[in-house]
Amino acid sequence: MVVFAPHNLIKNPPFIKLDLISCRNLLIYFDSVLQKKLFPTFNYSLNPGGLLFLGSSETIGQNQELFSILEKKWKIFRKSPSKILKTPLFSYPYQGIREGYTHRKEADMVEPPKDVNLIRLLKTLLIQSDLSTCIVINQFFNIIYIHGRTGQFLEPPEGEVSINILDMARPFLKKRYRVHCISWKMD
């Protein structure tokens, strides 16, 4: 499966469980300090044995402990097995459940999309994926679409009805897990 999504390598938390990262002629635009921070992120993002494909002018530099050369001519590198990262990853802005979370005013909230074609497309993509459970939310953490059974993770809050995922998350999730959100704009 190939997923296309806008992603800021510096500001957004990394995608994970990837088999391939193709970074052709991107790193040449970054200084060595930023490149040094990106390679541990690439290593973290790849599955064991995952591949990093660089441009002809790029190299892994001082990161030989994170990647081994698979094909020198084509700049294809393999993630080194079971390497524990010594360098911390970027500190990404935390966008998850927070203490003291306050509701936004109703006027600020965006209604779930009524576009039948968008919902149909979303449903088709989720059915074709291997996700057993998935929840699609908007920028205000309001639930737009639920795929699969979510009862072990969510329950309606007592009192006033809410479609906000932060209100519906079961208490063990709020205490135990940090939730990171990656958002895409669909035009």
Z-matrix of the N, CA and C atoms (Angstrom, degrees):
N
C 1 1.449
C 2 1.533 1 107.69
N 3 1.290 2 116.79 1 137.50
C 4 1.451 3 123.13 2 176.35
C 5 1.521 4 107.69 3 -116.50
N 6 1.331 5 116.28 4 129.64
C 7 1.453 6 121.49 5 178.93
C 8 1.518 7 107.84 6 -116.71
N 9 1.327 8 117.27 7 129.49
C 10 1.452 9 122.58 8 176.61
C 11 1.523 10 107.82 9 -107.45
N 12 1.330 11 116.44 10 127.00
C 13 1.456 12 120.74 11 179.98
C 14 1.520 13 109.01 12 -156.49
N 15 1.334 14 117.36 13 140.20
C 16 1.462 15 118.37 14 173.85
C 17 1.528 16 108.93 15 -64.72
N 18 1.323 17 116.77 16 137.80
C 19 1.453 18 120.06 17 -176.57
C 20 1.512 19 109.22 18 -151.24
N 21 1.321 20 117.60 19 130.83
C 22 1.449 21 122.43 20 177.93
C 23 1.528 22 107.66 21 -96.85
N 24 1.320 23 117.61 22 112.22
C 25 1.463 24 122.08 23 -176.89
C 26 1.519 25 112.94 24 -59.72
N 27 1.313 26 117.23 25 -27.11
C 28 1.453 27 121.65 26 -173.79
C 29 1.531 28 111.90 27 -91.38
N 30 1.327 29 117.17 28 -36.19
C 31 1.469 30 120.39 29 -173.50
C 32 1.527 31 114.04 30 -102.33
N 33 1.324 32 119.07 31 -29.00
C 34 1.460 33 121.34 32 -175.66
C 35 1.523 34 111.03 33 -93.01
N 36 1.338 35 117.54 34 143.73
C 37 1.462 36 119.27 35 173.21
C 38 1.527 37 109.29 36 -57.74
N 39 1.319 38 117.53 37 149.06
C 40 1.465 39 119.36 38 -174.85
C 41 1.519 40 112.57 39 -72.48
N 42 1.328 41 115.59 40 149.26
C 43 1.452 42 120.13 41 167.42
C 44 1.530 43 105.76 42 -67.40
N 45 1.313 44 117.49 43 153.89
C 46 1.452 45 120.52 44 -179.72
C 47 1.520 46 110.38 45 -128.70
N 48 1.327 47 115.10 46 168.94
C 49 1.462 48 123.26 47 178.65
C 50 1.530 49 111.77 48 60.02
N 51 1.325 50 115.66 49 42.29
C 52 1.455 51 121.08 50 179.17
C 53 1.526 52 109.76 51 -93.92
N 54 1.323 53 116.08 52 146.60
C 55 1.456 54 121.17 53 175.31
C 56 1.524 55 111.70 54 -93.26
N 57 1.332 56 116.59 55 -24.89
C 58 1.456 57 120.95 56 -176.87
C 59 1.518 58 109.84 57 -146.68
N 60 1.330 59 115.40 58 133.81
C 61 1.470 60 121.36 59 168.47
C 62 1.516 61 105.88 60 -118.43
N 63 1.313 62 116.28 61 118.26
C 64 1.451 63 121.64 62 177.09
C 65 1.523 64 107.14 63 -104.98
N 66 1.303 65 115.51 64 114.37
C 67 1.459 66 122.00 65 -174.44
C 68 1.524 67 107.58 66 -125.52
N 69 1.297 68 116.15 67 58.66
C 70 1.459 69 121.83 68 -172.85
C 71 1.527 70 111.26 69 -76.75
N 72 1.346 71 115.42 70 114.08
C 73 1.465 72 123.40 71 175.56
C 74 1.522 73 113.39 72 57.77
N 75 1.309 74 116.49 73 36.95
C 76 1.469 75 121.93 74 173.06
C 77 1.519 76 109.87 75 -101.04
N 78 1.313 77 116.43 76 -43.46
C 79 1.461 78 121.28 77 -173.85
C 80 1.525 79 112.81 78 -64.51
N 81 1.320 80 118.02 79 -23.92
C 82 1.466 81 120.32 80 -179.60
C 83 1.530 82 111.70 81 -64.51
N 84 1.332 83 116.97 82 -17.20
C 85 1.461 84 120.83 83 179.65
C 86 1.533 85 112.21 84 -90.61
N 87 1.343 86 117.35 85 -4.89
C 88 1.458 87 121.99 86 -179.01
C 89 1.523 88 109.84 87 -106.12
N 90 1.342 89 116.01 88 147.76
C 91 1.462 90 118.79 89 176.33
C 92 1.532 91 109.74 90 -75.85
N 93 1.326 92 116.49 91 170.21
C 94 1.466 93 121.36 92 -174.14
C 95 1.529 94 112.43 93 -64.25
N 96 1.329 95 118.55 94 -31.45
C 97 1.468 96 121.56 95 179.04
C 98 1.529 97 110.20 96 -64.84
N 99 1.320 98 116.57 97 -45.40
C 100 1.462 99 120.43 98 179.23
C 101 1.528 100 110.77 99 -68.37
N 102 1.325 101 117.10 100 -40.75
C 103 1.466 102 120.14 101 177.30
C 104 1.527 103 110.67 102 -59.33
N 105 1.331 104 116.56 103 -40.23
C 106 1.464 105 121.26 104 -179.64
C 107 1.526 106 110.95 105 -62.02
N 108 1.326 107 117.55 106 -32.17
C 109 1.465 108 121.74 107 178.33
C 110 1.528 109 111.88 108 -79.02
N 111 1.321 110 117.44 109 -29.41
C 112 1.457 111 120.67 110 -175.47
C 113 1.535 112 113.42 111 -75.45
N 114 1.324 113 117.87 112 -36.02
C 115 1.465 114 119.33 113 -176.37
C 116 1.531 115 113.08 114 -61.97
N 117 1.334 116 120.40 115 -42.18
C 118 1.472 117 118.97 116 173.94
C 119 1.532 118 112.00 117 -62.11
N 120 1.318 119 117.26 118 -33.52
C 121 1.466 120 120.60 119 177.31
C 122 1.524 121 110.12 120 -66.35
N 123 1.329 122 117.09 121 -43.14
C 124 1.467 123 120.40 122 177.09
C 125 1.530 124 110.03 123 -60.93
N 126 1.327 125 116.50 124 -43.67
C 127 1.456 126 121.00 125 179.66
C 128 1.530 127 110.13 126 -60.92
N 129 1.318 128 116.80 127 -44.94
C 130 1.465 129 122.18 128 179.35
C 131 1.529 130 111.37 129 -62.06
N 132 1.309 131 117.45 130 -37.15
C 133 1.460 132 122.60 131 -174.58
C 134 1.529 133 113.32 132 -74.89
N 135 1.319 134 117.28 133 -25.56
C 136 1.467 135 120.65 134 -174.27
C 137 1.527 136 112.52 135 -84.69
N 138 1.323 137 114.80 136 144.59
C 139 1.462 138 121.31 137 170.06
C 140 1.527 139 108.81 138 -65.13
N 141 1.337 140 118.16 139 161.83
C 142 1.465 141 118.89 140 173.42
C 143 1.538 142 109.82 141 -55.60
N 144 1.319 143 116.13 142 131.62
C 145 1.463 144 120.79 143 -178.10
C 146 1.518 145 113.78 144 79.32
N 147 1.349 146 117.58 145 4.68
C 148 1.455 147 121.67 146 179.90
C 149 1.522 148 111.72 147 -64.56
N 150 1.332 149 115.49 148 159.19
C 151 1.464 150 121.03 149 -173.62
C 152 1.525 151 112.03 150 -112.03
N 153 1.324 152 115.30 151 143.17
C 154 1.459 153 123.58 152 173.49
C 155 1.524 154 106.51 153 -115.94
N 156 1.324 155 116.50 154 122.99
C 157 1.462 156 123.12 155 -175.97
C 158 1.521 157 107.66 156 -114.30
N 159 1.329 158 116.98 157 109.79
C 160 1.463 159 122.14 158 -177.03
C 161 1.517 160 111.14 159 -102.42
N 162 1.328 161 115.27 160 167.76
C 163 1.457 162 121.48 161 177.47
C 164 1.520 163 111.49 162 -77.38
N 165 1.321 164 116.36 163 166.64
C 166 1.469 165 121.60 164 -175.16
C 167 1.529 166 112.57 165 -63.03
N 168 1.333 167 118.70 166 -25.00
C 169 1.466 168 122.22 167 -178.91
C 170 1.518 169 112.25 168 -95.55
N 171 1.336 170 118.42 169 4.91
C 172 1.458 171 120.93 170 -172.89
C 173 1.527 172 111.58 171 -111.94
N 174 1.309 173 114.91 172 158.85
C 175 1.462 174 121.49 173 179.34
C 176 1.527 175 109.12 174 -145.94
N 177 1.332 176 116.40 175 163.82
C 178 1.462 177 119.22 176 177.96
C 179 1.528 178 110.99 177 -83.61
N 180 1.309 179 117.71 178 -5.03
C 181 1.467 180 122.06 179 175.16
C 182 1.520 181 112.48 180 58.79
N 183 1.330 182 117.13 181 -125.72
C 184 1.462 183 123.65 182 -176.43
C 185 1.526 184 112.99 183 -84.92
N 186 1.322 185 118.28 184 18.01
C 187 1.463 186 121.73 185 -174.11
C 188 1.525 187 112.72 186 -105.79
N 189 1.337 188 117.05 187 34.91
C 190 1.463 189 120.95 188 -179.88
C 191 1.523 190 111.81 189 -64.33
N 192 1.335 191 118.11 190 -24.19
C 193 1.466 192 119.57 191 179.36
C 194 1.526 193 111.77 192 -75.21
N 195 1.340 194 117.43 193 -18.83
C 196 1.463 195 121.22 194 -179.72
C 197 1.525 196 112.83 195 -93.01
N 198 1.337 197 116.40 196 -27.12
C 199 1.466 198 121.34 197 -175.23
C 200 1.523 199 110.53 198 -139.52
N 201 1.312 200 115.82 199 146.02
C 202 1.462 201 120.73 200 173.25
C 203 1.525 202 108.35 201 -113.06
N 204 1.319 203 116.31 202 151.96
C 205 1.469 204 121.28 203 -178.73
C 206 1.523 205 108.62 204 -74.84
N 207 1.321 206 115.55 205 124.95
C 208 1.462 207 120.75 206 174.97
C 209 1.527 208 109.38 207 -99.59
N 210 1.335 209 116.34 208 -45.19
C 211 1.467 210 122.14 209 -179.96
C 212 1.532 211 107.47 210 -142.62
N 213 1.342 212 115.80 211 100.47
C 214 1.460 213 121.41 212 -174.12
C 215 1.530 214 112.50 213 -61.72
N 216 1.331 215 116.95 214 -44.99
C 217 1.470 216 121.04 215 -176.49
C 218 1.527 217 111.69 216 -60.61
N 219 1.333 218 116.89 217 -41.02
C 220 1.464 219 120.86 218 -175.37
C 221 1.523 220 112.47 219 -96.02
N 222 1.345 221 117.64 220 3.81
C 223 1.470 222 122.98 221 177.52
C 224 1.534 223 111.47 222 59.12
N 225 1.324 224 115.56 223 49.39
C 226 1.462 225 121.42 224 177.32
C 227 1.530 226 107.57 225 -109.62
N 228 1.324 227 115.71 226 125.92
C 229 1.456 228 122.21 227 -176.46
C 230 1.528 229 109.41 228 -123.04
N 231 1.320 230 115.97 229 149.50
C 232 1.472 231 121.54 230 179.09
C 233 1.532 232 108.18 231 -109.95
N 234 1.323 233 115.43 232 139.97
C 235 1.462 234 120.49 233 175.73
C 236 1.522 235 109.03 234 -60.31
N 237 1.321 236 116.46 235 130.63
C 238 1.461 237 120.49 236 177.96
C 239 1.525 238 109.27 237 -68.20
N 240 1.326 239 117.05 238 139.68
C 241 1.463 240 119.85 239 -176.14
C 242 1.526 241 112.62 240 -66.91
N 243 1.318 242 114.16 241 139.29
C 244 1.471 243 125.48 242 174.68
C 245 1.522 244 114.16 243 39.90
N 246 1.304 245 116.54 244 48.88
C 247 1.459 246 120.93 245 177.74
C 248 1.521 247 108.54 246 -90.89
N 249 1.334 248 116.82 247 123.97
C 250 1.458 249 121.39 248 177.28
C 251 1.520 250 107.38 249 -87.76
N 252 1.309 251 115.99 250 127.89
C 253 1.458 252 120.43 251 -176.61
C 254 1.523 253 110.64 252 -72.25
N 255 1.337 254 115.73 253 130.45
C 256 1.465 255 120.70 254 176.58
C 257 1.527 256 110.18 255 -92.95
N 258 1.311 257 116.44 256 -23.84
C 259 1.450 258 121.53 257 -177.99
C 260 1.526 259 109.20 258 -94.85
N 261 1.332 260 118.79 259 131.93
C 262 1.466 261 118.81 260 178.60
C 263 1.523 262 111.00 261 -68.64
N 264 1.314 263 115.22 262 149.50
C 265 1.456 264 120.15 263 175.45
C 266 1.525 265 108.64 264 -74.26
N 267 1.302 266 116.40 265 175.45
C 268 1.455 267 120.56 266 175.26
C 269 1.514 268 109.57 267 -54.77
N 270 1.315 269 117.40 268 153.89
C 271 1.465 270 119.44 269 170.96
C 272 1.522 271 106.40 270 -95.20
N 273 1.327 272 114.87 271 103.40
C 274 1.453 273 121.28 272 -176.00
C 275 1.520 274 109.67 273 -83.97
N 276 1.339 275 117.22 274 146.87
C 277 1.457 276 118.78 275 176.84
C 278 1.528 277 109.29 276 -59.71
N 279 1.316 278 116.24 277 130.34
C 280 1.461 279 121.38 278 -178.57
C 281 1.515 280 109.33 279 -76.03
N 282 1.348 281 117.10 280 125.18
C 283 1.455 282 121.55 281 -177.14
C 284 1.514 283 111.49 282 -123.04
N 285 1.306 284 116.68 283 21.93
C 286 1.454 285 119.25 284 -174.53
C 287 1.506 286 112.66 285 -98.58
N 288 1.328 287 115.49 286 -155.16
C 289 1.444 288 122.21 287 -179.34
C 290 1.518 289 108.12 288 -68.20
N 291 1.301 290 117.09 289 131.64
C 292 1.458 291 121.72 290 -176.41
C 293 1.520 292 109.90 291 -123.61
N 294 1.323 293 115.01 292 149.86
C 295 1.457 294 119.38 293 171.55
C 296 1.525 295 107.70 294 -65.04
N 297 1.292 296 116.79 295 142.80
C 298 1.457 297 120.59 296 178.25
C 299 1.513 298 113.39 297 71.98
N 300 1.325 299 117.69 298 22.71
C 301 1.462 300 120.64 299 178.17
C 302 1.521 301 109.16 300 -57.25
N 303 1.307 302 116.29 301 131.07
C 304 1.466 303 119.95 302 178.00
C 305 1.511 304 109.28 303 -117.88
N 306 1.307 305 115.32 304 145.81
C 307 1.463 306 120.39 305 179.75
C 308 1.520 307 110.37 306 -69.86
N 309 1.306 308 115.11 307 147.86
C 310 1.460 309 119.77 308 173.13
C 311 1.515 310 108.51 309 -83.47
N 312 1.305 311 114.88 310 156.57
C 313 1.466 312 118.31 311 177.24
C 314 1.517 313 109.74 312 -64.22
N 315 1.306 314 115.83 313 147.61
C 316 1.461 315 120.04 314 -179.67
C 317 1.524 316 111.45 315 -56.30
N 318 1.324 317 117.25 316 -33.26
C 319 1.466 318 120.44 317 -179.45
C 320 1.531 319 111.12 318 -65.31
N 321 1.341 320 117.50 319 -27.49
C 322 1.463 321 121.48 320 -179.54
C 323 1.519 322 113.05 321 -80.33
N 324 1.317 323 117.35 322 -18.14
C 325 1.454 324 120.84 323 -173.62
C 326 1.527 325 111.26 324 -80.70
N 327 1.323 326 114.33 325 146.17
C 328 1.453 327 121.16 326 179.95
C 329 1.522 328 108.22 327 -100.84
N 330 1.309 329 116.02 328 134.51
C 331 1.463 330 120.55 329 179.00
C 332 1.522 331 110.03 330 -70.18
N 333 1.333 332 117.42 331 147.45
C 334 1.463 333 119.55 332 174.37
C 335 1.527 334 110.14 333 -57.69
N 336 1.332 335 116.93 334 148.23
C 337 1.463 336 119.00 335 -176.70
C 338 1.521 337 111.52 336 -62.78
N 339 1.307 338 115.11 337 136.87
C 340 1.462 339 121.02 338 178.13
C 341 1.523 340 110.42 339 -97.32
N 342 1.335 341 116.18 340 -3.71
C 343 1.450 342 121.35 341 -178.29
C 344 1.528 343 109.55 342 -67.15
N 345 1.310 344 116.82 343 109.67
C 346 1.460 345 122.60 344 -176.90
C 347 1.523 346 110.60 345 -61.57
N 348 1.333 347 117.64 346 -38.04
C 349 1.466 348 120.63 347 -179.43
C 350 1.528 349 111.56 348 -63.93
N 351 1.336 350 117.44 349 -39.59
C 352 1.454 351 121.38 350 179.19
C 353 1.530 352 110.34 351 -65.34
N 354 1.310 353 117.51 352 -44.27
C 355 1.463 354 121.74 353 178.23
C 356 1.530 355 110.17 354 -64.40
N 357 1.327 356 117.47 355 -41.64
C 358 1.461 357 121.25 356 178.94
C 359 1.532 358 110.55 357 -63.13
N 360 1.335 359 117.38 358 -42.80
C 361 1.457 360 122.05 359 177.66
C 362 1.529 361 110.59 360 -62.60
N 363 1.312 362 116.32 361 -45.65
C 364 1.455 363 121.38 362 178.96
C 365 1.526 364 110.99 363 -60.23
N 366 1.323 365 116.50 364 -45.53
C 367 1.469 366 121.38 365 179.34
C 368 1.532 367 110.43 366 -61.54
N 369 1.318 368 117.44 367 -43.51
C 370 1.460 369 121.79 368 179.21
C 371 1.523 370 111.16 369 -62.15
N 372 1.339 371 117.36 370 -44.72
C 373 1.465 372 121.09 371 179.47
C 374 1.522 373 111.46 372 -62.37
N 375 1.323 374 116.81 373 -41.83
C 376 1.458 375 120.10 374 -178.72
C 377 1.518 376 112.01 375 -70.00
N 378 1.317 377 117.96 376 -36.44
C 379 1.463 378 121.31 377 177.39
C 380 1.526 379 110.21 378 -65.03
N 381 1.349 380 116.82 379 -38.49
C 382 1.462 381 121.16 380 -179.57
C 383 1.525 382 112.49 381 -75.46
N 384 1.330 383 117.23 382 -19.10
C 385 1.459 384 119.91 383 179.43
C 386 1.520 385 109.28 384 -80.44
N 387 1.322 386 116.58 385 173.24
C 388 1.451 387 119.57 386 177.58
C 389 1.527 388 112.29 387 -98.26
N 390 1.329 389 116.38 388 18.12
C 391 1.461 390 120.54 389 178.89
C 392 1.518 391 110.52 390 -76.62
N 393 1.322 392 116.65 391 126.84
C 394 1.461 393 118.74 392 176.61
C 395 1.520 394 110.32 393 -83.82
N 396 1.337 395 116.39 394 -33.83
C 397 1.456 396 121.45 395 179.81
C 398 1.520 397 108.85 396 -137.77
N 399 1.321 398 115.69 397 134.68
C 400 1.460 399 120.56 398 179.56
C 401 1.518 400 108.33 399 -154.14
N 402 1.321 401 116.10 400 141.58
C 403 1.459 402 121.32 401 176.85
C 404 1.518 403 107.35 402 -125.61
N 405 1.319 404 117.28 403 126.97
C 406 1.457 405 122.28 404 178.22
C 407 1.530 406 106.93 405 -101.39
N 408 1.347 407 115.46 406 127.80
C 409 1.455 408 120.62 407 -178.73
C 410 1.525 409 109.90 408 -124.36
N 411 1.327 410 115.95 409 163.36
C 412 1.466 411 120.14 410 175.14
C 413 1.529 412 109.24 411 -96.57
N 414 1.323 413 116.80 412 -174.16
C 415 1.456 414 121.32 413 -176.06
C 416 1.525 415 113.27 414 -66.91
N 417 1.324 416 118.17 415 -13.35
C 418 1.461 417 122.06 416 178.14
C 419 1.531 418 111.48 417 -100.44
N 420 1.339 419 117.70 418 11.75
C 421 1.456 420 124.80 419 -179.84
C 422 1.532 421 112.29 420 67.83
N 423 1.322 422 117.75 421 19.71
C 424 1.459 423 121.29 422 175.53
C 425 1.525 424 109.11 423 -86.03
N 426 1.322 425 116.07 424 137.47
C 427 1.455 426 121.58 425 -176.60
C 428 1.526 427 109.90 426 -73.50
N 429 1.338 428 115.48 427 129.71
C 430 1.459 429 121.93 428 178.61
C 431 1.528 430 109.87 429 -104.27
N 432 1.347 431 115.85 430 -38.43
C 433 1.457 432 119.35 431 -176.38
C 434 1.525 433 109.15 432 -153.56
N 435 1.337 434 116.52 433 140.32
C 436 1.463 435 122.06 434 177.34
C 437 1.523 436 107.96 435 -119.48
N 438 1.331 437 115.03 436 130.77
C 439 1.465 438 122.17 437 177.65
C 440 1.526 439 107.26 438 -119.13
N 441 1.311 440 117.71 439 120.14
C 442 1.460 441 121.51 440 179.51
C 443 1.518 442 112.10 441 89.90
N 444 1.313 443 114.72 442 -174.32
C 445 1.464 444 121.55 443 -177.31
C 446 1.526 445 109.43 444 -93.38
N 447 1.317 446 117.13 445 126.14
C 448 1.459 447 121.50 446 -174.72
C 449 1.527 448 113.00 447 -116.59
N 450 1.310 449 117.53 448 8.53
C 451 1.458 450 121.46 449 -174.77
C 452 1.513 451 115.40 450 -55.30
N 453 1.328 452 118.26 451 -33.80
C 454 1.453 453 118.68 452 -179.43
C 455 1.525 454 112.36 453 -74.55
N 456 1.339 455 117.70 454 -13.85
C 457 1.459 456 121.68 455 -178.78
C 458 1.529 457 113.58 456 -108.65
N 459 1.340 458 116.02 457 -33.43
C 460 1.459 459 120.50 458 -173.95
C 461 1.519 460 111.31 459 -125.12
N 462 1.336 461 115.15 460 148.71
C 463 1.454 462 120.91 461 170.34
C 464 1.524 463 107.04 462 -147.22
N 465 1.328 464 117.12 463 143.65
C 466 1.464 465 118.58 464 179.00
C 467 1.528 466 109.79 465 -61.23
N 468 1.330 467 117.60 466 138.55
C 469 1.464 468 119.64 467 179.56
C 470 1.526 469 110.84 468 -71.70
N 471 1.294 470 115.45 469 154.30
C 472 1.458 471 120.44 470 176.80
C 473 1.531 472 108.51 471 -71.42
N 474 1.312 473 116.45 472 141.88
C 475 1.465 474 120.75 473 177.17
C 476 1.513 475 111.91 474 95.79
N 477 1.309 476 115.37 475 -137.99
C 478 1.458 477 121.87 476 -176.35
C 479 1.529 478 111.26 477 -59.22
N 480 1.322 479 116.95 478 137.85
C 481 1.462 480 122.60 479 -178.43
C 482 1.530 481 109.79 480 -68.64
N 483 1.334 482 114.79 481 137.79
C 484 1.456 483 120.58 482 179.37
C 485 1.530 484 108.88 483 -142.09
N 486 1.326 485 115.94 484 143.05
C 487 1.460 486 120.39 485 174.05
C 488 1.529 487 110.22 486 -106.34
N 489 1.318 488 116.61 487 14.97
C 490 1.448 489 122.07 488 -178.74
C 491 1.530 490 109.85 489 -80.92
N 492 1.321 491 116.41 490 124.88
C 493 1.466 492 120.55 491 -175.88
C 494 1.526 493 112.05 492 -63.73
N 495 1.336 494 117.84 493 -30.36
C 496 1.457 495 120.54 494 179.29
C 497 1.523 496 111.22 495 -68.90
N 498 1.337 497 116.61 496 -32.57
C 499 1.462 498 120.56 497 176.43
C 500 1.524 499 111.52 498 -74.30
N 501 1.339 500 116.58 499 -31.69
C 502 1.461 501 121.07 500 -174.75
C 503 1.531 502 113.80 501 -89.30
N 504 1.319 503 118.09 502 -14.51
C 505 1.471 504 120.40 503 -178.13
C 506 1.521 505 109.88 504 -61.89
N 507 1.306 506 115.69 505 133.61
C 508 1.469 507 120.57 506 178.03
C 509 1.528 508 109.23 507 -63.35
N 510 1.328 509 117.59 508 149.04
C 511 1.474 510 121.37 509 -174.78
C 512 1.527 511 114.94 510 -53.95
N 513 1.342 512 118.37 511 -36.87
C 514 1.466 513 118.87 512 -178.68
C 515 1.526 514 111.81 513 -64.53
N 516 1.353 515 117.12 514 -29.49
C 517 1.463 516 119.97 515 177.66
C 518 1.522 517 110.75 516 -71.07
N 519 1.316 518 115.69 517 -40.53
C 520 1.464 519 119.58 518 -178.37
C 521 1.520 520 111.28 519 -64.19
N 522 1.315 521 116.75 520 -36.26
C 523 1.463 522 120.55 521 -177.06
C 524 1.524 523 112.46 522 -83.79
N 525 1.313 524 116.51 523 -34.63
C 526 1.452 525 120.63 524 -166.32
C 527 1.520 526 115.24 525 -96.49
N 528 1.326 527 117.29 526 -31.76
C 529 1.464 528 119.33 527 -171.40
C 530 1.520 529 111.44 528 -118.93
N 531 1.321 530 114.12 529 144.68
C 532 1.460 531 119.81 530 168.43
C 533 1.510 532 106.17 531 -92.55
N 534 1.301 533 116.85 532 129.42
C 535 1.461 534 120.74 533 -178.15
C 536 1.514 535 108.12 534 -102.19
N 537 1.332 536 116.09 535 126.29
C 538 1.458 537 121.22 536 176.06
C 539 1.511 538 108.43 537 -108.81
N 540 1.283 539 115.97 538 139.25
C 541 1.461 540 121.21 539 -178.94
C 542 1.513 541 109.50 540 -114.40
N 543 1.294 542 115.41 541 134.09
C 544 1.453 543 122.36 542 171.71
C 545 1.512 544 105.53 543 -116.56
N 546 1.315 545 117.33 544 125.22
C 547 1.464 546 118.78 545 -175.44
C 548 1.516 547 110.24 546 -115.46
N 549 1.306 548 114.09 547 146.40
C 550 1.447 549 121.22 548 176.44
C 551 1.511 550 108.28 549 -123.09
N 552 1.315 551 115.92 550 144.40
C 553 1.466 552 120.34 551 171.76
C 554 1.504 553 108.00 552 -93.06
N 555 1.302 554 116.23 553 130.31
C 556 1.461 555 120.29 554 177.31
C 557 1.519 556 107.08 555 -112.09
N 558 1.308 557 115.70 556 115.42
C 559 1.466 558 119.93 557 -179.32
C 560 1.519 559 110.27 558 -98.32
